[in-house]
Amino acid sequence: MTQPPTPQSTTVHATTAQSTTGPMPSLFVSHGSPMMAVENGPARRFLTGWAEGLARPSAILVATAHWEADRPSLSAADGPRTVHDFGGFPRALYELRYPAPGAPALAREAAGLLAARGIEARLDPARGFDHGVWVPLMLMYPQADIPVVSLSVQPGLGPRHHLEMGEALRPLRERGVLVVGSGSLTHNLAEFFHGPRDGGVPDWVSDFAGWIAERIGEGDAEALADYRTLAPTAARNHPTEEHLLPLFVALGAATPGRPGRRIHSGVENRVLAMDAYAFD
């Protein structure tokens, strides 16, 4: 699900936009198809190079669209397995592994921070890294030597719940934990598989992506939390919400009052916006 670079694809590099001192930022990345792990494309090139300008995280916590649960769940294995949670792809993809260590102590700390905000969380000692975790991290941190914890989303609880989760986890950034929301800025797979294959990016995709960029640039978390009502063609871009909810975790973990920055923008296969944001 990648294509050659197009004029719609832009990247702001961390080496010119992000300090390597002080707290870690929180990030939202669009992880795309699992094939991004093996196929070249603008979003892959962005993820491969952008982290080079960041300080090395002490650990990484990833809120992933591919782990849905009725309440927040945190991976708590010492050595989480690589999960190939997809079908019908080339054999080479199933042979990839991301052997980063887990961080059970960080998972317990995160659960405690959530509990302090009245959000009940649970630890899952058997959970591995789904492709929402390992695909972007394999590109950003290929050495796989930084401890990683994954966090589930709760599609039935909406954006404000995920903002609150991010707010609860914000203190982790102060001691070097990189908080990442991994999803997709747009995610209508019916349009991808069954829509027209030719032509440019449709207005219903670009208008939505532009609205999100404007609200993030303004630091308007309230409008973003109500995107389903306020954003143009929101339901068409997200028939279900799980792939946008990680954005709200990253947004909630951001420093209050500071706008976010779009650090990559691009659309692949006409309808899949691959935008990424940093919150300092």
N, C-alpha and C positions, 0 to 999 in steps of 0.2 A: 504494500500500500504506500509506495513512495514514487516520486517522479523526479525528473531533472529540475534544477533550480528554476524558479520563475520570478518575474518581476515582483510578485506579491510577497516574496520571502526576504525578510530583513533580520539582522541580528545585531544586538549591542553587546560587545564583548566585556567580560568582567574585568579585564585588565585595564580598561579605560573607564569603567562605570562603577566598580565595587571596591571599596577599601578592603585590605586584608588585615585590618586591626579592629579590635572591639568585638561586639557580639556577632554571631553568624546571622545572615539574613534568613528569612523564610522564602521558599520558592514554590511556584506552581509550574509544572511542566506538562505538556501534552505528550503522552508516551507513544501514541500511534499504534500501528500494527506491530506484532512481535517481529515482523520482518525487518524493522528498523535496526535490530541487532546485527543483521548481516548484509543489508542493502544500503547503498549510499543514497543520500538525499539531504535536503537543506536542514531538516530537524535533527537528523543524525549528526551532521557536521556541527551544528550549534551545540548539542549536548556534549560532543566529544571535546570541544575546545573551551567552553565557557567556564567550567570549574577551575581551570588552570589559574585564574586570577583570584580565587578565593583562598582564605586561610584554610588549612587542613582541619576538618571538623574532628571533634573528639568522638562523635558518633552521629548517626543519621537516623531520623525518625520519618518514615514515609507513610502518609495517609493514601491508601491505594483504592482506586475505583473498583478493583477486582476482588475485593474482600467485603462482602455485604454481611452484616450481622444485625440482630435486633438491638444490640447495645454495643458501645465501644469495646473492641477486643484488641489486645496487643500480643504480638508474637513474643514468646518467652523461651525459645529454645536456645541452647548454647551454640548449636551449629545448624541453622535452618537449612532445609533442603531446597533445591531449585525446582519450582513447580512449573511444568509445561501445561498450563491451563488453557489449551487451545487445540484445535484439530485441523488436519488437512494441509499442513505446511511442509516444506522440504525437510528431509531427515536431518540435515545439518543443524537446523534450529533446535531440534530435540537433544542434540548432543552438547549444547552449550550448558555450562554450569556457572553459577556465581557463588563461590564458596566463602563469602564474607561471614565473619563470626556474628552470632547474635549478641544481644546485650540484655540478659534477664534482669539485671539490676536497674537498667534504664527503664525497662518495661514496668517494673514495680514502681519506680519513681513517677513515671507518667500516670500510672493508674492512681497513685496517691494525689497527684495534682488535680486530676479529673474529679476524684472523690471530694476534694476540698471545695470544688465548685458545685457539688451536689449531683455529679454525673457518675453513675455507677459503671465501672469498667471491669473487665475480666481478663485474665491472662490465659493464653493458649500455648502450652508448651510443645504442641505438635505442629503448629502452623509454619509453613515454609514461605519462601519468597515467590509470589505470583509474578506474572510478567509486568504488571504495573510497577513492581519494585525493581526487579533485576534488569529489565531492558534499559531504563534510563541510567541506573547506577553502573551497569556494565560499561556504558559509554562515558559517564562522568568520572568514575573511579574504577578503572579497569583492574587495578591491583587487588581489589576485593579485600583490602586489609583494614577497613574501617568498620567497626561494629554497627549493625543495622537492626532496627525494630520496625515492624510494620504495624499499621493501625487500620482498623476496618472503618467503613462508612455505614451510615444508617439511612438508607434512602427514604424510609417512612417518616423521618424526623425533620427533614428540610434544612435549608441553608442556615438559619439562625442557630440551630443546635450545633452545627459544625463550626460556626463562628465562635461559639462558646467553648467548644473543645480546643480550638486554636488559642483562644485567650488563656485558657487554663494551662496550656503547654508552653506559653510564651517564656516563662523563666528558664526553660531548657536552653534557649538561644544564648543566654548570658554566660553559660559555661561551655559554649562551643558546640552545641548540638545543632546540626542543620535540620530544620523542619521542612519537609518537602510534601507538597500535595501533587499526586500523580494521577492525571485523568486525561481529559481532552476538552479543548475549548468548544468544539462542536462535535456531536456524536450521533448523527442520524444514519445508522447502518442500512436502513431500508432504502434511503436515497442513494447511498453509496453503491449498494448492490444492484438496485433496480432502476435508478434514475438514468438520465442521459449521460453518455460518456464524453461527449464533445462540448465545446463552448467554454466560456470563461467561468469564473467564480460567480455563482448566482447572488443576487442582491440579498436574499434572505440569510445567507451566510455572512457576507461582508458587513451588512447592517448590524447584525448581532455582535460580531467581533468588534466593530467600531464602537458600539454602545458600551460594551464591557471595558474596552480600553479607556474610554472617556471617564467612566465612573471610577475606575481604579486610579487614573491619573488625578482625579479630584479627591481621592480618599473617601468616597461616598459609600461607606459600608452599608448604610441603611437602604439605599437604592439597590445596591447589589443583592442584598438579602431578599429584596422583593422583585428580583429580576423576572420572575415568572409572570408578573403582572406588567412591569414597566418596560422590559426590554423588547425590541421588535422581534417577532417570530421566535420567541424563546422556546415554545413547545415544539416547534418544527426542528429546531437545532438540537433539542434535548427531549425526545419523546419520553425518556426516563432520566432521572436526575443524577444517577450515581457517578457519571463521568465529570460533572461539574462540581460536585460537593467537595472534592479535595481542594479546590480553589479557596473555599471558605475556611478550611483549616489553616492554610497558609496565610490568608488575609487576617484571620483572628490572631495568629501568632505574631503579626507585624507590630512594630512600634506604633502606639496610638498617635493619630494626628499626622502621620507621614504618608503621603501618597505612594502607591506602588509604581513600578516602572515596567513597561513592556520591553523585554530583552530579546525576544524573538517573535517574529510574525511570519506566517506563511500558510498557504492552503494547499493540501495535497489531495489529488483525486477529486478535484472540483469542490467537495463539500466538507472536507475534514480540516478544520482550522487547527493549526499546530502551535498556537501562540504560547509563550511562556512569560512569567512575571516574577520579578524579585521585589521583596518587601524588606526594607532595611530597618 
